[in-house]
Amino acid sequence: MTKIKQTAGERFIAAMRHLANTVNVVTTDGPAGRAGVTVSAMSSISADENRPSLLICVHNLSSACEPILTNRKFCVNVLSDDQSHIADVFAGRIPPADGSGNKFSCADWVGDHSPRVVDPLVAFGCDLVQNYRIGTHVICVGEVRETFINGGKSPLIYANQAYRPSSRDFVDMEAPIEKRSTPMLRVGVLPSLMPLIPVTAINQYMDRHLQDGFSIKQYGHGELMAGLRSGCLDLAIVSDSFTEAEFMAEPLIEAQTHVLLAASHPLAQSTSISLTTLSSCRLIMVDDVITRQRIQSLFSKLGLSPDPSPLETSSFDQACRLIETSAAYSLIEMKPGSQHLLHGNELRLLPLSEKERIDSLSVIALTSRVERKAGVLEFIKLFQREGCRE
């Protein structure tokens, strides 16, 4: 059989596929219209001048190329690991979910001439100062006039024609299972669900397995799924709205949305709080996919909107510390009567008004269908039992 020899260009493309890159959606708006495109070719140039600079590479046939060159302004939206759907829409891999054909309907945006996703990992608003055509692509050099940083997230990574987890805990995800084998039980959980983890279940498990060890860490949804697939996580704690057919699901606990306030907040002495009241209050949000969807669902059902610019944090503990010293609130998933789980006397946990409650949140454990560590089922049973008591 004759082996077909690759051209230099084909070998170059094959090699470049092995490189890991952040996923960026470049947007523009102005006289030439609103447009956007997904790119991986983005790099900083210099931070030493009066204004920092970066470059992007856009295919000359992209529908966004001419608008970027004409409008002379663009925004580089660096996406987080739970925003792959935005990248897919602007890359043309999937249509917008609302059927409108408008790519911008897949996310919320701020800004006029350089539209920015409301909650990217980071974003750079740029003025186009130079552009060059090399082969099929146009290199656009932008001076950065505005930088947006959204802490507590992990970047969306693309390598080998697939999205990849970015957590350093998963750097060995391609290693054979036997090389990752360890008696330690490794549990991953979405940040907004951390308050629901029964500490007594963890303590009891550790008492029984002193020599094995136990690890529980917070991850984004994409990282949790990748961790399970690679064997770097033994168990992932998520909501039942994020089940995946490839994993086994075990029910753990039911939770309700509660309002978290400082004890000094004017509303802290109420027996319950309405969403109408909360719509005009400052929001602190534990930033993960469950929290964003639950909050949006709550308010939209009543034709309301939450704080359009919430303060986002990566952990429940950090949200508590911020709320203690502010007039803001947070919406979190907790069991009724869980005030005792809050540290100290500086916070209050209140239910939403009866008419505004939504269905309870079902928390589940996802595990591998192929191979389950002996301790996985034991910890699930401890969680189920102790979770009903706390």
DRENFIPA-206106 format. One record per residue (C-alpha): x, y, z. Coordinates in nm, 3 decimals, m for minus. Layout:
<rs>
X, Y, Z;
...
</rs>
This chain:
<rs>
0.000, 0.000, 0.000;
0.144, 0.336, m0.102;
0.178, 0.584, 0.183;
0.052, 0.929, 0.091;
0.313, 1.189, 0.176;
0.187, 1.490, 0.370;
0.267, 1.838, 0.247;
0.453, 2.076, 0.474;
0.126, 2.260, 0.540;
m0.059, 1.942, 0.634;
0.216, 1.837, 0.875;
0.215, 2.185, 1.025;
m0.164, 2.172, 1.083;
m0.139, 1.822, 1.231;
0.133, 1.941, 1.470;
m0.057, 2.256, 1.571;
m0.357, 2.044, 1.673;
m0.152, 1.919, 1.967;
m0.116, 2.270, 2.111;
m0.358, 2.376, 2.382;
m0.518, 2.719, 2.341;
m0.775, 2.930, 2.518;
m1.103, 2.969, 2.330;
m1.189, 3.327, 2.238;
m1.490, 3.490, 2.079;
m1.393, 3.814, 1.903;
m1.681, 4.061, 1.860;
m1.728, 4.402, 1.700;
m2.004, 4.655, 1.637;
m2.020, 4.983, 1.447;
m2.083, 5.121, 1.097;
m2.019, 4.781, 0.936;
m2.260, 4.606, 1.173;
m2.237, 4.365, 1.461;
m2.036, 4.046, 1.411;
m1.835, 3.786, 1.596;
m1.619, 3.480, 1.541;
m1.451, 3.210, 1.751;
m1.070, 3.212, 1.731;
m0.788, 3.034, 1.907;
m0.510, 3.244, 1.753;
m0.476, 3.524, 2.010;
m0.159, 3.644, 2.178;
m0.028, 3.932, 2.383;
0.234, 4.152, 2.215;
0.355, 4.405, 2.470;
0.259, 4.558, 2.803;
0.542, 4.813, 2.802;
0.383, 5.087, 2.592;
0.131, 5.346, 2.709;
m0.140, 5.101, 2.607;
m0.086, 4.722, 2.607;
m0.130, 4.540, 2.278;
m0.241, 4.200, 2.152;
m0.308, 4.030, 1.822;
m0.573, 3.803, 1.678;
m0.581, 3.608, 1.351;
m0.908, 3.595, 1.158;
m0.974, 3.406, 0.833;
m1.021, 3.655, 0.549;
m1.347, 3.481, 0.447;
m1.498, 3.500, 0.796;
m1.817, 3.706, 0.811;
m1.660, 3.896, 1.102;
m1.337, 3.992, 0.922;
m1.461, 4.289, 0.720;
m1.669, 4.436, 1.008;
m1.364, 4.422, 1.239;
m1.149, 4.600, 0.978;
m1.415, 4.864, 0.910;
m1.534, 4.927, 1.266;
m1.171, 4.944, 1.392;
m1.281, 4.819, 1.734;
m1.314, 4.468, 1.875;
m1.338, 4.275, 2.199;
m1.156, 3.949, 2.276;
m1.384, 3.745, 2.505;
m1.175, 3.467, 2.664;
m1.431, 3.201, 2.759;
m1.453, 2.999, 3.081;
m1.492, 2.622, 3.093;
m1.874, 2.636, 3.116;
m1.917, 2.855, 2.805;
m1.835, 2.612, 2.524;
m2.184, 2.666, 2.379;
m2.092, 3.029, 2.303;
m1.780, 2.916, 2.120;
m1.978, 2.656, 1.925;
m2.239, 2.910, 1.814;
m1.983, 3.168, 1.695;
m1.782, 2.895, 1.523;
m2.096, 2.789, 1.335;
m2.093, 2.437, 1.483;
m2.440, 2.475, 1.634;
m2.724, 2.722, 1.565;
m2.851, 2.963, 1.834;
m3.091, 2.778, 2.065;
m3.375, 3.029, 2.016;
m3.389, 2.962, 1.641;
m3.340, 3.329, 1.556;
m3.018, 3.281, 1.363;
m2.868, 3.567, 1.566;
m2.544, 3.440, 1.718;
m2.552, 3.704, 1.990;
m2.870, 3.551, 2.135;
m2.663, 3.270, 2.292;
m2.534, 3.495, 2.573;
m2.589, 3.827, 2.751;
m2.373, 4.120, 2.639;
m2.262, 4.462, 2.754;
m2.088, 4.742, 2.563;
m2.157, 4.912, 2.232;
m1.867, 4.908, 1.985;
m1.689, 4.610, 2.144;
m1.960, 4.374, 2.276;
m1.844, 4.181, 2.582;
m1.999, 3.865, 2.724;
m2.136, 3.957, 3.066;
m1.932, 3.688, 3.244;
m1.626, 3.574, 3.045;
m1.305, 3.454, 3.208;
m1.137, 3.778, 3.099;
m1.198, 4.023, 2.815;
m0.999, 4.288, 2.630;
m1.165, 4.583, 2.459;
m0.936, 4.694, 2.176;
m0.885, 4.963, 1.912;
m0.757, 4.818, 1.585;
m0.429, 4.995, 1.502;
m0.273, 4.769, 1.238;
m0.375, 4.478, 1.016;
m0.186, 4.253, 0.776;
m0.299, 3.986, 0.529;
m0.078, 3.675, 0.535;
m0.206, 3.381, 0.330;
m0.566, 3.305, 0.421;
m0.567, 3.505, 0.746;
m0.564, 3.866, 0.858;
m0.352, 3.958, 1.159;
m0.524, 4.229, 1.361;
m0.318, 4.425, 1.615;
m0.521, 4.589, 1.886;
m0.434, 4.843, 2.153;
m0.611, 4.745, 2.474;
m0.821, 5.027, 2.613;
m1.015, 4.819, 2.870;
m0.946, 4.493, 3.055;
m1.213, 4.289, 3.234;
m1.119, 4.015, 3.484;
m1.369, 3.769, 3.629;
m1.189, 3.579, 3.908;
m1.264, 3.230, 4.028;
m1.317, 3.066, 3.691;
m1.114, 2.826, 3.480;
m1.043, 2.880, 3.109;
m1.203, 2.683, 2.829;
m0.918, 2.497, 2.658;
m0.915, 2.349, 2.307;
m0.660, 2.086, 2.197;
m0.665, 1.786, 1.964;
m0.997, 1.905, 1.820;
m1.179, 1.884, 2.155;
m1.243, 2.092, 2.467;
m1.019, 1.998, 2.758;
m1.027, 2.055, 3.134;
m0.780, 2.315, 3.258;
m0.742, 2.226, 3.627;
m0.390, 2.129, 3.729;
m0.547, 1.838, 3.916;
m0.630, 1.684, 3.578;
m0.292, 1.720, 3.410;
m0.257, 1.341, 3.405;
m0.599, 1.281, 3.253;
m0.453, 1.098, 2.952;
m0.246, 0.863, 3.169;
m0.353, 0.496, 3.189;
m0.588, 0.413, 3.475;
m0.331, 0.198, 3.651;
m0.091, 0.493, 3.672;
m0.359, 0.706, 3.841;
m0.469, 0.431, 4.077;
m0.480, 0.536, 4.442;
m0.688, 0.428, 4.744;
m0.778, 0.792, 4.811;
m1.143, 0.875, 4.740;
m1.150, 1.185, 4.519;
m1.475, 1.382, 4.520;
m1.553, 1.688, 4.306;
m1.842, 1.925, 4.375;
m1.991, 2.236, 4.218;
m1.911, 2.542, 4.437;
m2.278, 2.629, 4.499;
m2.344, 2.282, 4.642;
m2.065, 2.288, 4.901;
m2.302, 2.399, 5.184;
m2.498, 2.075, 5.133;
m2.205, 1.843, 5.198;
m2.262, 1.674, 5.540;
m1.939, 1.714, 5.735;
m2.032, 1.417, 5.953;
m2.032, 1.192, 5.645;
m1.678, 1.303, 5.558;
m1.559, 1.254, 5.917;
m1.710, 0.906, 5.941;
m1.560, 0.801, 5.609;
m1.216, 0.928, 5.710;
m1.238, 0.750, 6.048;
m1.296, 0.423, 5.863;
m1.023, 0.480, 5.604;
m0.738, 0.649, 5.791;
m0.474, 0.499, 5.563;
m0.649, 0.571, 5.234;
m0.719, 0.943, 5.245;
m1.005, 1.160, 5.121;
m1.013, 1.463, 4.890;
m1.305, 1.695, 4.815;
m1.257, 1.999, 4.588;
m1.469, 2.249, 4.398;
m1.471, 2.243, 4.017;
m1.671, 2.380, 3.726;
m1.914, 2.146, 3.551;
m1.684, 2.087, 3.254;
m1.395, 1.995, 3.483;
m1.614, 1.755, 3.682;
m1.723, 1.567, 3.371;
m1.367, 1.552, 3.239;
m1.241, 1.433, 3.577;
m1.489, 1.145, 3.582;
m1.409, 1.045, 3.225;
m1.036, 1.041, 3.289;
m1.055, 0.862, 3.623;
m0.904, 1.158, 3.810;
m1.229, 1.190, 4.007;
m1.420, 0.899, 4.161;
m1.742, 1.088, 4.227;
m1.898, 1.420, 4.119;
m2.173, 1.598, 4.314;
m2.404, 1.792, 4.081;
m2.775, 1.857, 4.030;
m3.004, 1.619, 3.842;
m3.037, 1.874, 3.561;
m2.682, 1.783, 3.458;
m2.700, 1.406, 3.431;
m2.489, 1.237, 3.165;
m2.592, 0.900, 3.020;
m2.237, 0.768, 3.040;
m2.236, 0.797, 3.421;
m2.433, 0.626, 3.698;
m2.648, 0.864, 3.905;
m2.737, 0.818, 4.272;
m2.980, 1.055, 4.452;
m2.832, 1.231, 4.755;
m3.051, 1.509, 4.894;
m3.327, 1.760, 4.812;
m3.263, 2.132, 4.865;
m3.455, 2.459, 4.837;
m3.340, 2.803, 4.726;
m3.284, 3.032, 5.026;
m3.186, 3.395, 5.072;
m2.858, 3.457, 5.254;
m2.822, 3.795, 5.427;
m2.608, 3.967, 5.687;
m2.772, 3.972, 6.031;
m2.751, 4.352, 6.012;
m2.938, 4.369, 5.680;
m3.271, 4.560, 5.700;
m3.453, 4.250, 5.568;
m3.286, 4.002, 5.805;
m3.574, 4.005, 6.054;
m3.831, 3.907, 5.792;
m3.988, 3.561, 5.796;
m3.954, 3.535, 5.417;
m3.851, 3.757, 5.127;
m4.008, 3.814, 4.786;
m3.820, 3.822, 4.458;
m3.978, 4.158, 4.383;
m3.795, 4.299, 4.684;
m3.471, 4.127, 4.591;
m3.478, 4.252, 4.231;
m3.366, 4.597, 4.353;
m3.094, 4.464, 4.587;
m2.725, 4.401, 4.524;
m2.652, 4.034, 4.447;
m2.345, 3.830, 4.539;
m2.341, 3.510, 4.335;
m2.151, 3.186, 4.382;
m2.047, 3.149, 4.022;
m2.131, 2.814, 3.868;
m2.372, 2.694, 3.604;
m2.639, 2.572, 3.853;
m2.653, 2.904, 4.037;
m2.681, 3.113, 3.720;
m2.960, 2.900, 3.577;
m3.154, 2.878, 3.904;
m3.138, 3.253, 3.965;
m3.242, 3.333, 3.609;
m3.531, 3.084, 3.631;
m3.657, 3.227, 3.959;
m3.676, 3.586, 3.841;
m3.783, 3.528, 3.481;
m4.093, 3.329, 3.586;
m4.225, 3.647, 3.748;
m4.111, 3.877, 3.471;
m3.835, 4.014, 3.694;
m3.461, 4.054, 3.660;
m3.192, 4.015, 3.926;
m2.903, 4.256, 3.976;
m2.760, 4.291, 3.619;
m2.403, 4.323, 3.749;
m2.368, 4.081, 4.041;
m2.048, 4.040, 4.235;
m1.931, 3.691, 4.145;
m1.720, 3.472, 4.368;
m1.577, 3.124, 4.329;
m1.674, 2.973, 4.663;
m1.954, 2.965, 4.920;
m1.718, 3.060, 5.204;
m1.604, 3.369, 5.019;
m1.964, 3.467, 4.949;
m2.041, 3.442, 5.321;
m1.749, 3.669, 5.410;
m1.858, 3.928, 5.154;
m2.221, 3.923, 5.267;
m2.128, 3.965, 5.635;
m1.994, 4.313, 5.567;
m2.232, 4.438, 5.298;
m2.595, 4.515, 5.222;
m2.599, 4.251, 4.949;
m2.768, 3.911, 4.942;
m2.708, 3.573, 4.783;
m2.937, 3.292, 4.670;
m2.811, 2.950, 4.771;
m2.938, 2.595, 4.780;
m2.987, 2.470, 5.137;
m3.210, 2.233, 5.330;
m3.490, 2.402, 5.528;
m3.382, 2.475, 5.885;
m3.011, 2.485, 5.798;
m2.930, 2.809, 5.985;
m2.706, 2.609, 6.219;
m2.475, 2.524, 5.929;
m2.373, 2.889, 5.892;
m2.062, 2.988, 6.082;
m2.108, 3.246, 6.357;
m2.405, 3.474, 6.415;
m2.343, 3.726, 6.138;
m2.563, 3.562, 5.872;
m2.931, 3.485, 5.830;
m3.088, 3.221, 5.606;
m3.446, 3.296, 5.499;
m3.693, 3.125, 5.263;
m3.844, 3.290, 4.960;
m4.208, 3.391, 4.986;
m4.432, 3.084, 4.954;
m4.583, 3.185, 4.620;
m4.239, 3.236, 4.467;
m4.078, 2.907, 4.556;
m3.977, 2.678, 4.275;
m3.926, 2.305, 4.269;
m3.661, 2.171, 4.501;
m3.316, 2.099, 4.366;
m3.224, 1.731, 4.349;
m2.857, 1.679, 4.428;
m2.704, 1.361, 4.286;
m2.373, 1.177, 4.274;
m2.232, 1.081, 3.935;
m1.988, 0.791, 3.913;
m1.826, 0.582, 3.642;
m2.027, 0.294, 3.495;
m1.706, 0.110, 3.410;
m1.517, 0.094, 3.738;
m1.621, 0.215, 4.083;
m1.389, 0.227, 4.380;
m1.512, 0.031, 4.681;
m1.537, 0.347, 4.891;
m1.765, 0.529, 4.644;
m2.087, 0.350, 4.738;
m1.997, 0.367, 5.107;
m1.956, 0.746, 5.093;
m2.281, 0.786, 4.899;
m2.471, 0.595, 5.169;
m2.308, 0.805, 5.442;
m2.404, 1.122, 5.253;
m2.765, 1.007, 5.215;
m2.797, 0.916, 5.582;
m2.614, 1.213, 5.735;
m2.757, 1.459, 5.486;
m3.107, 1.381, 5.617;
m2.996, 1.447, 5.975;
m2.805, 1.775, 5.941;
</rs>
